[in-house]
Amino acid sequence: MQMQPRHDQQLSRQVAKTTTAVTVGGSLMVLSGLTLAATVIGLAIATPLLVIFSPVLVPAVTILGLIFGGFLASGGFGATASFVFYWMYRYVTGKNPIGSTKINYARDKLAHAAHDVKEKAEQLGQQIKG
């Protein structure tokens, strides 16, 4: 006898879930259809205006795009330059910014290679004289 109320409770939960899902899904489908209809109507109204004003709009959009791109590039280059100056200041003052160990390693390696080249050149110069 205890199984009957539990089964009814699960069945009522399933019905509630299904009803909620159908209601929400149907509402979203109606809203989707209304949005599509509004988009098509708006496009039908705006297309003749866009065709009439396209000789003005196309150059205006192109110029605005170039202006926006220029400001964006300028800001990016400025931010990069300020970060590089900040990094160089920290490196020169000895605060060891990120990546400074790799630069120090490369500098030491280049100095060692230059010293080796200098020694070999001196040896070759002595051999040529001798």
All heavy atoms as an XYZ file, in Angstrom:
972
protein
N       0.795     -1.193      0.000
C       0.000      0.000      0.000
C       0.845      1.268      0.000
O       0.394      2.291     -0.446
C      -0.906      0.012      1.243
C      -1.997     -0.982      1.206
S      -3.226     -0.314      0.122
C      -4.208     -1.710     -0.124
N       2.103      1.184      0.472
C       2.957      2.361      0.500
C       3.466      2.720     -0.899
O       3.862      3.839     -1.144
C       4.144      2.125      1.428
C       3.764      2.160      2.882
C       4.988      1.944      3.748
O       5.996      1.442      3.284
N       4.872      2.313      5.017
N       3.508      1.794     -1.812
C       4.030      2.051     -3.147
C       3.104      2.964     -3.956
O       3.570      3.713     -4.792
C       4.228      0.728     -3.912
C       5.309     -0.145     -3.317
S       6.879      0.696     -3.343
C       7.517      0.032     -4.842
N       1.817      2.901     -3.725
C       0.866      3.681     -4.502
C       1.053      5.191     -4.311
O       1.142      5.915     -5.301
C      -0.571      3.259     -4.145
C      -1.632      3.877     -5.029
C      -1.525      3.403     -6.456
O      -0.954      2.355     -6.738
N      -2.032      4.192     -7.369
N       1.166      5.747     -3.085
C       1.347      7.202     -2.949
C       2.671      7.675     -3.529
O       2.752      8.743     -4.124
C       1.284      7.436     -1.436
C       0.547      6.274     -0.884
C       0.866      5.132     -1.795
N       3.726      6.881     -3.372
C       5.031      7.277     -3.907
C       4.991      7.316     -5.434
O       5.553      8.207     -6.059
C       6.098      6.315     -3.403
C       7.486      6.713     -3.790
C       8.475      6.038     -2.871
N       9.835      6.340     -3.215
C      10.507      7.390     -2.759
N       9.922      8.228     -1.946
N      11.743      7.586     -3.123
N       4.319      6.336     -6.041
C       4.199      6.292     -7.496
C       3.378      7.483     -7.999
O       3.718      8.111     -9.016
C       3.569      4.966     -7.923
C       3.373      4.841     -9.401
N       4.431      4.728    -10.270
C       2.247      4.851    -10.163
C       3.979      4.657    -11.507
N       2.642      4.725    -11.459
N       2.322      7.820     -7.294
C       1.499      8.972     -7.674
C       2.296     10.270     -7.555
O       2.161     11.172     -8.378
C       0.254      9.046     -6.790
C      -0.749      7.946     -7.123
O      -0.647      7.388     -8.236
O      -1.617      7.663     -6.270
N       3.137     10.336     -6.502
C       3.951     11.533     -6.301
C       4.960     11.700     -7.430
O       5.147     12.794     -7.956
C       4.648     11.434     -4.946
C       5.283     12.715     -4.487
C       5.912     12.579     -3.110
O       6.246     11.478     -2.678
N       6.068     13.684     -2.422
N       5.606     10.589     -7.839
C       6.570     10.673     -8.947
C       5.866     11.022    -10.253
O       6.382     11.792    -11.062
C       7.313      9.344     -9.081
C       8.334      9.097     -8.003
C       9.028      7.753     -8.179
O       8.607      6.930     -8.990
N      10.077      7.531     -7.391
N       4.688     10.469    -10.460
C       3.935     10.744    -11.676
C       3.517     12.215    -11.725
O       3.634     12.872    -12.771
C       2.702      9.835    -11.753
C       1.873      9.965    -13.022
C       2.710      9.578    -14.233
C       0.626      9.114    -12.919
N       3.104     12.762    -10.590
C       2.697     14.172    -10.574
C       3.901     15.089    -10.809
O       3.776     16.131    -11.444
C       1.996     14.516     -9.262
O       2.892     14.392     -8.180
N       5.066     14.709    -10.298
C       6.281     15.496    -10.557
C       6.630     15.469    -12.044
O       7.025     16.486    -12.621
C       7.455     14.966     -9.749
C       7.472     15.455     -8.346
C       8.749     15.072     -7.674
N       8.759     15.564     -6.305
C       9.663     15.273     -5.414
N      10.658     14.472     -5.730
N       9.597     15.762     -4.204
N       6.512     14.293    -12.646
C       6.809     14.186    -14.074
C       5.845     15.022    -14.901
O       6.235     15.688    -15.856
C       6.725     12.719    -14.519
C       8.062     12.087    -14.731
C       7.916     10.673    -15.259
O       6.903     10.012    -15.054
N       8.944     10.212    -15.933
N       4.588     15.018    -14.533
C       3.593     15.802    -15.251
C       3.895     17.291    -15.089
O       3.820     18.069    -16.051
C       2.167     15.464    -14.749
C       1.148     16.462    -15.282
C       1.784     14.052    -15.158
N       4.269     17.700    -13.871
C       4.605     19.107    -13.632
C       5.831     19.520    -14.447
O       5.861     20.608    -15.044
C       4.842     19.350    -12.146
N       6.848     18.660    -14.468
C       8.058     18.966    -15.249
C       7.728     19.070    -16.734
O       8.189     19.983    -17.433
C       9.127     17.889    -15.030
C       9.814     17.948    -13.697
C      10.852     16.837    -13.605
C      11.530     16.799    -12.267
N      12.522     15.702    -12.176
N       6.941     18.141    -17.225
C       6.595     18.139    -18.642
C       5.756     19.366    -19.000
O       5.992     20.021    -20.027
C       5.821     16.853    -18.996
O       6.604     15.727    -18.619
C       5.511     16.785    -20.474
N       4.813     19.699    -18.153
C       3.978     20.869    -18.407
C       4.815     22.148    -18.422
O       4.645     23.012    -19.296
C       2.880     20.978    -17.324
O       2.153     19.746    -17.286
C       1.940     22.125    -17.612
N       5.720     22.255    -17.466
C       6.591     23.428    -17.408
C       7.474     23.505    -18.652
O       7.638     24.573    -19.253
C       7.463     23.377    -16.146
O       6.621     23.273    -15.002
C       8.331     24.610    -16.031
N       8.060     22.376    -19.049
C       8.935     22.349    -20.227
C       8.170     22.733    -21.487
O       8.664     23.502    -22.321
C       9.569     20.981    -20.383
N       6.957     22.215    -21.634
C       6.169     22.534    -22.828
C       5.776     24.012    -22.827
O       5.836     24.685    -23.865
C       4.917     21.624    -22.894
C       3.924     22.117    -23.937
C       5.319     20.198    -23.201
N       5.402     24.546    -21.658
C       5.008     25.955    -21.572
C       6.178     26.874    -21.904
O       6.050     27.802    -22.716
C       4.478     26.267    -20.160
O       3.409     25.377    -19.863
C       4.016     27.694    -20.058
N       7.338     26.615    -21.281
C       8.521     27.452    -21.529
C       8.984     27.298    -22.970
O       9.278     28.283    -23.659
C       9.642     27.103    -20.530
C      10.939     27.789    -20.921
C       9.244     27.493    -19.125
N       9.051     26.072    -23.471
C       9.484     25.842    -24.851
C       8.553     26.490    -25.860
O       8.992     27.110    -26.835
N       7.236     26.375    -25.617
C       6.269     26.999    -26.524
C       6.381     28.509    -26.514
O       6.307     29.155    -27.571
N       6.548     29.078    -25.320
C       6.702     30.540    -25.223
C       7.937     31.006    -25.983
O       7.893     32.018    -26.696
C       6.814     30.965    -23.761
O       5.663     30.599    -23.053
N       9.038     30.280    -25.823
C      10.264     30.650    -26.529
C      10.113     30.496    -28.036
O      10.649     31.296    -28.805
C      11.439     29.825    -26.009
C      11.884     30.148    -24.579
C      12.991     29.202    -24.140
C      12.345     31.587    -24.478
N       9.381     29.487    -28.466
C       9.149     29.322    -29.908
C       8.300     30.471    -30.457
O       8.553     30.976    -31.554
C       8.455     27.976    -30.181
C       9.357     26.773    -30.004
S      10.720     26.763    -31.152
C       9.896     26.303    -32.642
N       7.294     30.909    -29.696
C       6.469     32.039    -30.136
C       7.323     33.308    -30.217
O       7.246     34.062    -31.204
C       5.263     32.229    -29.181
C       4.567     33.557    -29.440
C       4.290     31.084    -29.344
N       8.139     33.546    -29.199
C       9.009     34.713    -29.230
C       9.998     34.644    -30.396
O      10.299     35.657    -31.027
C       9.766     34.840    -27.905
C       8.937     35.326    -26.716
C       9.778     35.281    -25.446
C       8.435     36.721    -26.972
N      10.504     33.465    -30.682
C      11.415     33.295    -31.814
C      10.720     33.628    -33.127
O      11.272     34.306    -33.991
C      11.937     31.854    -31.820
O      12.704     31.613    -32.956
N       9.492     33.161    -33.285
C       8.737     33.455    -34.499
C       8.445     34.938    -34.640
O       8.541     35.508    -35.738
N       8.082     35.598    -33.525
C       7.829     37.036    -33.574
C       9.098     37.808    -33.929
O       9.050     38.780    -34.694
C       7.274     37.517    -32.230
C       5.834     37.097    -31.903
C       5.468     37.521    -30.487
C       4.868     37.701    -32.908
N      10.220     37.386    -33.390
C      11.486     38.045    -33.702
C      11.824     37.885    -35.180
O      12.268     38.835    -35.837
C      12.612     37.464    -32.833
O      12.251     37.597    -31.466
C      13.921     38.168    -33.090
N      11.626     36.690    -35.717
C      11.886     36.458    -37.139
C      10.975     37.324    -38.002
O      11.427     37.945    -38.979
C      11.705     34.983    -37.477
C      11.914     34.608    -38.939
C      13.371     34.860    -39.340
C      11.536     33.167    -39.174
N       9.710     37.390    -37.648
C       8.768     38.204    -38.427
C       9.153     39.677    -38.369
O       9.128     40.378    -39.395
C       7.352     37.996    -37.904
N       9.511     40.173    -37.191
C       9.912     41.575    -37.057
C      11.179     41.855    -37.858
O      11.312     42.924    -38.471
C      10.126     41.918    -35.585
N      12.102     40.911    -37.872
C      13.334     41.085    -38.639
C      13.042     41.165    -40.129
O      13.578     42.030    -40.842
C      14.302     39.923    -38.349
O      14.557     39.876    -36.958
C      15.599     40.081    -39.111
N      12.195     40.291    -40.621
C      11.860     40.298    -42.055
C      11.134     41.589    -42.425
O      11.439     42.213    -43.451
C      11.014     39.050    -42.411
C      10.430     39.162    -43.808
C      11.855     37.805    -42.289
N      10.194     42.027    -41.596
C       9.470     43.273    -41.885
C      10.421     44.469    -41.847
O      10.386     45.349    -42.719
C       8.298     43.450    -40.895
C       7.220     42.407    -41.168
C       7.703     44.854    -40.987
C       6.142     42.334    -40.107
N      11.281     44.513    -40.833
C      12.257     45.603    -40.737
C      13.198     45.630    -41.922
O      13.541     46.698    -42.444
N      13.627     44.458    -42.375
C      14.513     44.393    -43.538
C      13.787     44.862    -44.802
O      14.372     45.567    -45.632
C      15.004     42.949    -43.711
C      16.341     42.763    -44.381
C      17.423     43.398    -43.529
C      16.633     41.293    -44.554
N      12.518     44.485    -44.938
C      11.743     44.912    -46.108
C      11.568     46.427    -46.124
O      11.551     47.051    -47.187
C      10.387     44.223    -46.118
N      11.415     47.026    -44.962
C      11.254     48.481    -44.894
C      12.598     49.183    -45.093
O      12.678     50.220    -45.768
C      10.612     48.885    -43.548
C       9.163     48.393    -43.493
C      10.680     50.380    -43.328
C       8.511     48.563    -42.146
N      13.671     48.635    -44.522
C      14.965     49.322    -44.541
C      15.730     49.146    -45.847
O      16.573     49.983    -46.170
C      15.823     48.818    -43.385
N      15.455     48.111    -46.607
C      16.230     47.849    -47.825
C      16.146     48.995    -48.833
O      17.180     49.432    -49.350
C      15.785     46.518    -48.461
O      16.037     45.467    -47.536
C      16.557     46.238    -49.734
N      14.982     49.525    -49.155
C      14.970     50.656    -50.093
C      15.736     51.872    -49.577
O      16.413     52.558    -50.343
C      13.478     50.991    -50.246
C      12.761     49.777    -49.824
C      13.620     49.101    -48.821
N      15.631     52.135    -48.270
C      16.380     53.258    -47.701
C      17.883     53.027    -47.800
O      18.645     53.954    -48.103
C      15.968     53.470    -46.240
C      14.530     53.952    -46.021
C      14.213     53.993    -44.535
C      14.339     55.315    -46.651
N      18.315     51.806    -47.552
C      19.743     51.499    -47.661
C      20.234     51.638    -49.097
O      21.349     52.106    -49.335
C      20.032     50.087    -47.139
C      19.919     49.912    -45.631
C      20.090     48.449    -45.255
C      20.963     50.745    -44.928
N      19.414     51.235    -50.056
C      19.802     51.361    -51.465
C      19.888     52.839    -51.859
O      20.812     53.256    -52.564
C      18.811     50.598    -52.367
C      19.028     50.931    -53.834
C      18.932     49.114    -52.140
N      18.939     53.643    -51.399
C      18.939     55.068    -51.745
C      20.135     55.794    -51.121
O      20.799     56.606    -51.764
C      17.610     55.732    -51.297
C      16.460     55.208    -52.155
C      17.682     57.240    -51.392
C      15.093     55.603    -51.648
N      20.422     55.487    -49.864
C      21.470     56.211    -49.144
C      22.839     55.521    -49.185
O      23.779     55.978    -48.548
C      21.060     56.427    -47.684
C      19.933     57.386    -47.532
C      18.700     56.948    -47.089
C      20.083     58.724    -47.854
C      17.644     57.831    -46.944
C      19.030     59.617    -47.711
C      17.804     59.169    -47.264
N      22.997     54.434    -49.930
C      24.267     53.706    -49.946
C      25.440     54.536    -50.470
O      26.566     54.357    -49.992
C      24.139     52.404    -50.735
O      23.891     52.667    -52.093
N      25.259     55.465    -51.429
C      26.419     56.275    -51.839
C      26.977     57.134    -50.707
O      28.131     57.546    -50.750
C      25.860     57.163    -52.965
C      24.703     56.421    -53.499
C      24.116     55.695    -52.324
N      26.177     57.422    -49.698
C      26.642     58.201    -48.560
C      27.093     57.276    -47.430
O      28.098     57.531    -46.757
C      25.526     59.146    -48.066
C      25.935     59.871    -46.804
C      25.142     60.123    -49.160
N      26.345     56.202    -47.220
C      26.604     55.335    -46.074
C      27.894     54.521    -46.206
O      28.617     54.348    -45.229
C      25.420     54.383    -45.853
C      24.113     55.043    -45.407
C      23.006     54.009    -45.313
C      24.302     55.731    -44.082
N      28.172     54.020    -47.401
C      29.357     53.173    -47.575
C      30.649     53.936    -47.279
O      31.484     53.471    -46.486
C      29.370     52.523    -48.980
C      30.682     51.823    -49.248
C      28.211     51.547    -49.109
N      30.863     55.123    -47.850
C      32.081     55.857    -47.487
C      32.114     56.261    -46.009
O      33.167     56.251    -45.374
C      32.049     57.100    -48.382
C      31.139     56.776    -49.494
C      30.159     55.803    -48.948
N      30.937     56.602    -45.460
C      30.903     56.993    -44.049
C      31.301     55.823    -43.155
O      32.090     55.979    -42.210
C      29.512     57.500    -43.679
N      30.785     54.643    -43.446
C      31.131     53.459    -42.650
C      32.610     53.113    -42.832
O      33.302     52.749    -41.875
C      30.224     52.268    -43.031
C      30.729     50.971    -42.440
C      28.799     52.530    -42.574
N      33.113     53.262    -44.053
C      34.533     52.988    -44.305
C      35.416     53.947    -43.512
O      36.385     53.523    -42.861
C      34.835     53.122    -45.812
O      33.989     52.239    -46.541
C      36.278     52.803    -46.099
N      35.079     55.217    -43.539
C      35.879     56.204    -42.806
C      35.797     55.961    -41.306
O      36.812     56.021    -40.600
C      35.428     57.635    -43.174
C      35.862     57.942    -44.604
C      35.988     58.657    -42.212
C      35.324     59.232    -45.148
N      34.602     55.676    -40.802
C      34.466     55.393    -39.378
C      35.252     54.144    -38.976
O      35.859     54.097    -37.904
C      32.988     55.230    -39.002
C      32.173     56.516    -38.977
C      30.707     56.218    -38.696
C      32.725     57.466    -37.931
N      35.261     53.140    -39.840
C      36.054     51.937    -39.563
C      37.542     52.233    -39.502
O      38.257     51.736    -38.628
N      38.013     53.058    -40.439
C      39.433     53.427    -40.431
C      39.785     54.259    -39.203
O      40.845     54.066    -38.586
C      39.775     54.203    -41.705
C      39.796     53.383    -42.993
C      39.982     54.299    -44.199
C      40.890     52.338    -42.945
N      38.901     55.180    -38.836
C      39.161     55.992    -37.644
C      39.204     55.109    -36.401
O      40.116     55.221    -35.564
C      38.090     57.101    -37.505
C      38.286     58.157    -38.595
C      38.126     57.740    -36.123
C      37.167     59.166    -38.666
N      38.218     54.218    -36.268
C      38.178     53.321    -35.117
C      39.414     52.419    -35.086
O      40.021     52.220    -34.035
C      36.905     52.470    -35.151
C      36.789     51.514    -34.011
C      36.516     51.962    -32.730
C      36.968     50.153    -34.220
C      36.419     51.075    -31.678
C      36.872     49.268    -33.184
C      36.597     49.721    -31.898
N      39.793     51.890    -36.240
C      40.989     51.043    -36.312
C      42.255     51.806    -35.947
O      43.133     51.287    -35.269
N      42.339     53.056    -36.381
C      43.494     53.879    -36.040
C      43.586     54.144    -34.548
O      44.662     54.044    -33.950
N      42.450     54.504    -33.930
C      42.460     54.729    -32.482
C      42.793     53.448    -31.726
O      43.527     53.470    -30.732
C      41.111     55.277    -32.008
C      40.959     56.745    -32.212
C      39.870     57.259    -32.893
C      41.904     57.637    -31.731
C      39.724     58.612    -33.092
C      41.776     58.999    -31.917
C      40.676     59.477    -32.605
N      42.265     52.332    -32.201
C      42.542     51.052    -31.548
C      44.022     50.693    -31.659
O      44.655     50.287    -30.675
C      41.674     49.954    -32.168
C      41.665     48.602    -31.481
C      41.031     48.736    -30.104
C      40.886     47.602    -32.309
N      44.596     50.858    -32.847
C      46.019     50.562    -33.028
C      46.876     51.511    -32.206
O      47.857     51.091    -31.565
C      46.382     50.661    -34.512
N      46.525     52.791    -32.197
C      47.279     53.766    -31.425
C      47.253     53.439    -29.941
O      48.289     53.492    -29.261
C      46.688     55.163    -31.662
O      47.291     56.101    -30.818
N      46.099     53.097    -29.433
C      45.993     52.713    -28.026
C      46.786     51.459    -27.710
O      47.448     51.377    -26.670
N      46.732     50.488    -28.611
C      47.497     49.257    -28.396
C      48.990     49.496    -28.392
O      49.719     48.984    -27.533
N      49.453     50.301    -29.364
C      50.891     50.607    -29.406
C      51.320     51.420    -28.184
O      52.398     51.205    -27.626
C      51.234     51.373    -30.687
C      51.099     50.544    -31.932
C      50.686     51.131    -33.119
C      51.365     49.186    -31.933
C      50.558     50.386    -34.268
C      51.231     48.434    -33.080
C      50.825     49.040    -34.252
N      50.482     52.352    -27.755
C      50.800     53.149    -26.572
C      50.877     52.298    -25.318
O      51.787     52.463    -24.493
N      49.925     51.390    -25.157
C      49.936     50.501    -23.987
C      51.160     49.601    -24.015
O      51.811     49.383    -22.981
C      48.657     49.668    -23.954
N      51.494     49.085    -25.196
C      52.675     48.228    -25.304
C      53.942     49.005    -24.989
O      54.820     48.521    -24.260
C      52.762     47.635    -26.725
O      51.560     46.913    -26.994
C      53.948     46.710    -26.860
N      54.056     50.223    -25.514
C      55.246     51.032    -25.259
C      55.373     51.369    -23.779
O      56.473     51.294    -23.214
C      55.190     52.319    -26.082
N      54.259     51.707    -23.133
C      54.341     52.031    -21.697
C      54.733     50.811    -20.887
O      55.504     50.910    -19.926
C      53.020     52.613    -21.200
O      51.993     51.668    -21.311
N      54.249     49.620    -21.270
C      54.651     48.406    -20.564
C      56.137     48.121    -20.770
O      56.837     47.730    -19.836
C      53.827     47.201    -21.031
C      54.263     45.923    -20.396
C      53.939     45.640    -19.081
C      55.027     44.999    -21.098
C      54.358     44.464    -18.479
C      55.448     43.832    -20.507
C      55.111     43.560    -19.195
N      56.625     48.333    -21.993
C      58.049     48.094    -22.265
C      58.910     49.053    -21.457
O      59.934     48.656    -20.873
C      58.336     48.208    -23.782
C      59.822     48.285    -24.055
C      57.718     47.034    -24.516
N      58.507     50.335    -21.410
C      59.273     51.295    -20.600
C      59.260     50.914    -19.128
O      60.274     51.001    -18.443
C      58.731     52.713    -20.777
C      59.139     53.340    -22.081
C      58.210     54.009    -22.853
C      60.444     53.267    -22.542
C      58.567     54.582    -24.052
C      60.819     53.839    -23.741
C      59.879     54.505    -24.495
N      58.119     50.478    -18.631
C      58.017     50.051    -17.234
C      58.920     48.846    -16.982
O      59.629     48.778    -15.980
C      56.554     49.719    -16.910
C      56.348     49.125    -15.549
C      56.484     49.900    -14.405
C      56.006     47.791    -15.389
C      56.290     49.369    -13.152
C      55.816     47.241    -14.145
C      55.955     48.038    -13.021
O      55.772     47.489    -11.788
N      58.913     47.872    -17.922
C      59.738     46.679    -17.764
C      61.222     47.062    -17.782
O      62.011     46.561    -16.976
C      59.436     45.691    -18.890
C      60.072     44.362    -18.691
C      59.526     43.278    -18.097
C      61.397     43.972    -19.087
N      60.411     42.248    -18.093
C      61.573     42.640    -18.687
C      62.440     44.617    -19.722
C      62.750     41.944    -18.919
C      63.616     43.928    -19.948
C      63.756     42.604    -19.545
N      61.591     47.953    -18.716
C      62.991     48.371    -18.798
C      63.414     49.110    -17.525
O      64.534     48.907    -17.038
C      63.208     49.272    -20.019
C      63.159     48.510    -21.324
S      63.169     49.519    -22.808
C      64.423     50.702    -22.495
N      62.555     49.951    -16.971
C      62.865     50.658    -15.727
C      63.109     49.658    -14.592
O      64.077     49.776    -13.843
C      61.721     51.607    -15.369
C      61.854     52.208    -13.994
C      62.761     53.229    -13.752
C      61.083     51.740    -12.936
C      62.903     53.772    -12.491
C      61.212     52.267    -11.675
C      62.128     53.283    -11.453
O      62.264     53.806    -10.200
N      62.241     48.661    -14.495
C      62.418     47.657    -13.441
C      63.693     46.841    -13.669
O      64.377     46.473    -12.716
C      61.208     46.730    -13.369
C      59.991     47.416    -12.769
C      58.815     46.477    -12.642
N      59.144     45.245    -11.959
C      58.862     44.984    -10.681
N      58.232     45.869     -9.972
N      59.197     43.823    -10.151
N      64.019     46.575    -14.922
C      65.223     45.799    -15.220
C      66.476     46.595    -14.879
O      67.425     46.081    -14.297
C      65.220     45.391    -16.696
C      66.405     44.548    -17.101
C      66.495     43.220    -16.710
C      67.443     45.077    -17.871
C      67.574     42.434    -17.066
C      68.524     44.308    -18.226
C      68.579     42.983    -17.824
O      69.656     42.209    -18.180
N      66.495     47.880    -15.251
C      67.662     48.722    -15.010
C      67.870     48.967    -13.520
O      69.002     49.020    -13.042
C      67.523     50.057    -15.792
C      68.564     51.058    -15.366
C      67.625     49.800    -17.284
N      66.774     49.102    -12.774
C      66.902     49.349    -11.340
C      67.172     48.076    -10.546
O      67.331     48.137     -9.331
C      65.629     50.031    -10.787
O      64.493     49.209    -11.063
C      65.463     51.408    -11.365
N      67.229     46.926    -11.217
C      67.597     45.678    -10.554
C      66.459     44.974     -9.843
O      66.697     44.151     -8.957
N      65.220     45.252    -10.222
C      64.076     44.626     -9.556
C      63.677     43.288    -10.182
O      62.711     42.683     -9.766
C      62.895     45.584     -9.543
C      63.168     46.812     -8.704
C      61.988     47.732     -8.663
C      62.340     48.959     -7.825
N      61.323     49.974     -7.880
N      64.416     42.827    -11.192
C      64.217     41.529    -11.845
C      62.768     41.275    -12.273
O      62.068     40.459    -11.697
C      64.689     40.383    -10.937
C      66.176     40.418    -10.702
O      66.924     40.880    -11.551
N      66.605     39.950     -9.547
N      62.315     41.951    -13.329
C      60.958     41.686    -13.824
C      60.896     40.315    -14.494
O      61.921     39.641    -14.681
C      60.735     42.803    -14.837
C      62.089     43.203    -15.273
C      62.988     42.977    -14.091
N      59.708     39.924    -14.864
C      59.498     38.620    -15.498
C      60.302     38.558    -16.798
O      60.241     39.457    -17.626
C      58.005     38.404    -15.797
C      57.225     38.348    -14.491
C      57.791     37.139    -16.598
C      55.727     38.300    -14.678
N      61.061     37.503    -16.986
C      61.847     37.311    -18.195
C      63.260     37.843    -18.119
O      64.045     37.640    -19.040
N      63.611     38.532    -17.036
C      64.955     39.110    -16.955
C      66.024     38.034    -16.813
O      67.154     38.227    -17.265
C      65.041     40.097    -15.792
O      64.852     39.430    -14.560
N      65.698     36.895    -16.220
C      66.700     35.823    -16.098
C      67.082     35.282    -17.476
O      68.251     34.984    -17.711
C      66.164     34.687    -15.212
O      64.919     34.218    -15.744
C      65.950     35.166    -13.783
N      66.118     35.185    -18.373
C      66.419     34.716    -19.730
C      67.299     35.721    -20.465
O      68.205     35.344    -21.204
C      65.130     34.474    -20.513
C      64.338     33.291    -20.014
C      63.097     33.069    -20.840
C      62.320     31.880    -20.309
N      61.111     31.617    -21.080
N      67.032     37.013    -20.262
C      67.849     38.036    -20.914
C      69.262     38.009    -20.355
O      70.244     38.111    -21.097
C      67.202     39.421    -20.756
C      65.948     39.466    -21.617
C      68.160     40.524    -21.132
C      65.211     40.768    -21.590
N      69.384     37.868    -19.041
C      70.717     37.780    -18.429
C      71.467     36.560    -18.949
O      72.664     36.631    -19.228
C      70.602     37.736    -16.911
C      70.136     39.052    -16.329
O      70.300     40.100    -16.952
N      69.554     38.995    -15.148
N      70.785     35.431    -19.077
C      71.410     34.217    -19.598
C      71.883     34.422    -21.030
O      73.019     34.064    -21.383
C      70.429     33.049    -19.514
C      70.944     31.772    -20.111
C      71.915     31.019    -19.462
C      70.457     31.318    -21.331
C      72.396     29.851    -20.012
C      70.925     30.156    -21.896
C      71.893     29.421    -21.230
O      72.369     28.260    -21.776
N      71.034     35.026    -21.860
C      71.404     35.269    -23.258
C      72.576     36.251    -23.342
O      73.490     36.077    -24.160
C      70.200     35.808    -24.029
N      72.565     37.298    -22.506
C      73.657     38.277    -22.501
C      74.971     37.604    -22.111
O      76.014     37.810    -22.759
C      73.342     39.410    -21.528
C      74.401     40.500    -21.532
C      74.176     41.503    -20.443
N      74.277     40.814    -19.160
C      73.677     41.190    -18.053
N      72.918     42.252    -18.061
N      73.822     40.516    -16.941
N      74.950     36.762    -21.068
C      76.162     36.062    -20.656
C      76.660     35.104    -21.733
O      77.863     34.982    -21.973
C      75.910     35.296    -19.353
C      75.671     36.221    -18.173
O      76.011     37.418    -18.271
O      75.109     35.746    -17.157
N      75.717     34.440    -22.393
C      76.096     33.513    -23.453
C      76.734     34.257    -24.631
O      77.741     33.798    -25.194
C      74.860     32.736    -23.910
C      75.167     31.474    -24.646
C      73.918     30.637    -24.812
C      74.297     29.336    -25.458
N      73.175     28.438    -25.612
N      76.165     35.405    -25.008
C      76.743     36.207    -26.086
C      78.120     36.748    -25.702
O      79.044     36.768    -26.535
C      75.820     37.369    -26.436
C      74.615     37.024    -27.304
C      73.673     38.213    -27.406
C      75.054     36.584    -28.681
N      78.263     37.186    -24.447
C      79.565     37.693    -24.000
C      80.612     36.587    -24.030
O      81.764     36.806    -24.439
C      79.445     38.281    -22.597
N      80.224     35.396    -23.615
C      81.158     34.261    -23.629
C      81.546     33.905    -25.071
O      82.721     33.646    -25.377
C      80.520     33.068    -22.939
C      81.413     31.888    -22.768
N      82.776     31.988    -22.612
C      81.143     30.556    -22.713
C      83.308     30.776    -22.485
N      82.321     29.887    -22.543
N      80.563     33.905    -25.983
C      80.844     33.605    -27.390
C      81.752     34.679    -27.993
O      82.692     34.356    -28.745
C      79.543     33.511    -28.179
N      81.538     35.952    -27.657
C      82.394     37.027    -28.171
C      83.818     36.886    -27.641
O      84.791     37.102    -28.368
C      81.818     38.387    -27.778
N      83.945     36.482    -26.384
C      85.283     36.268    -25.801
C      86.002     35.121    -26.511
O      87.203     35.207    -26.804
C      85.143     35.984    -24.305
C      86.442     35.883    -23.592
N      87.094     34.693    -23.397
C      87.242     36.853    -23.047
C      88.225     34.913    -22.757
N      88.342     36.219    -22.524
N      85.258     34.044    -26.815
C      85.858     32.917    -27.536
C      86.306     33.328    -28.935
O      87.398     32.943    -29.394
C      84.861     31.752    -27.632
C      84.633     31.067    -26.298
O      85.436     31.291    -25.357
O      83.635     30.314    -26.187
N      85.515     34.116    -29.626
C      85.862     34.574    -30.975
C      87.105     35.451    -30.916
O      88.006     35.352    -31.759
C      84.672     35.314    -31.622
C      85.093     36.043    -32.883
C      83.551     34.343    -31.919
N      87.171     36.314    -29.901
C      88.333     37.190    -29.742
C      89.599     36.361    -29.524
O      90.646     36.634    -30.129
C      88.111     38.147    -28.572
C      89.262     39.098    -28.333
C      88.988     39.972    -27.127
C      90.213     40.818    -26.817
N      90.063     41.559    -25.580
N      89.529     35.331    -28.669
C      90.698     34.480    -28.416
C      91.127     33.749    -29.684
O      92.323     33.665    -29.990
C      90.387     33.476    -27.313
C      90.390     34.067    -25.920
C      90.120     33.014    -24.857
O      89.917     31.831    -25.199
O      90.113     33.387    -23.679
N      90.167     33.227    -30.441
C      90.505     32.511    -31.676
C      91.125     33.464    -32.700
O      92.061     33.091    -33.417
C      89.271     31.834    -32.259
C      88.862     30.608    -31.494
C      87.832     29.806    -32.245
C      87.500     28.589    -31.400
N      86.881     27.541    -32.148
N      90.619     34.695    -32.769
C      91.193     35.664    -33.701
C      92.630     36.002    -33.303
O      93.493     36.138    -34.162
C      90.341     36.927    -33.729
N      92.887     36.147    -31.996
C      94.253     36.428    -31.539
C      95.186     35.254    -31.859
O      96.324     35.441    -32.296
C      94.258     36.710    -30.036
C      93.678     38.067    -29.688
C      93.605     38.274    -28.179
O      93.895     37.332    -27.407
O      93.234     39.387    -27.777
N      94.685     34.029    -31.675
C      95.485     32.851    -31.986
C      95.808     32.780    -33.484
O      96.931     32.497    -33.885
C      94.783     31.573    -31.539
C      94.724     31.369    -30.038
C      93.898     30.157    -29.659
O      93.317     29.499    -30.513
N      93.837     29.888    -28.353
N      94.805     33.044    -34.319
C      95.031     33.011    -35.765
C      95.998     34.129    -36.186
O      96.849     33.931    -37.061
C      93.708     33.161    -36.526
C      92.812     31.914    -36.548
C      91.483     32.246    -37.203
C      93.489     30.788    -37.279
N      95.886     35.297    -35.539
C      96.785     36.399    -35.843
C      98.227     36.035    -35.480
O      99.170     36.365    -36.227
N      98.434     35.359    -34.366
C      99.789     34.943    -33.962
C     100.331     33.866    -34.896
O     101.512     33.833    -35.225
C      99.782     34.458    -32.521
C      99.591     35.589    -31.507
C      99.489     35.057    -30.090
O      99.557     33.857    -29.862
N      99.336     35.978    -29.147
N      99.443     32.946    -35.345
C      99.889     31.902    -36.262
C     100.297     32.499    -37.620
O     101.250     32.046    -38.243
C      98.768     30.870    -36.473
C      98.571     29.935    -35.293
C      97.437     28.958    -35.528
O      96.788     28.984    -36.581
N      97.195     28.102    -34.565
N      99.564     33.510    -38.064
C      99.885     34.124    -39.346
C     101.215     34.874    -39.254
O     102.042     34.828    -40.158
C      98.751     35.076    -39.809
C      97.503     34.237    -40.161
C      99.160     35.930    -40.973
C      96.300     35.046    -40.492
N     101.463     35.553    -38.112
C     102.726     36.268    -37.926
C     103.894     35.285    -37.792
O     104.990     35.578    -38.233
C     102.671     37.148    -36.663
C     101.834     38.391    -36.848
C     101.878     39.226    -35.593
C     101.002     40.457    -35.720
N     101.007     41.257    -34.521
N     103.622     34.157    -37.171
C     104.693     33.184    -36.915
C     104.930     32.293    -38.050
O     105.643     32.340    -38.987
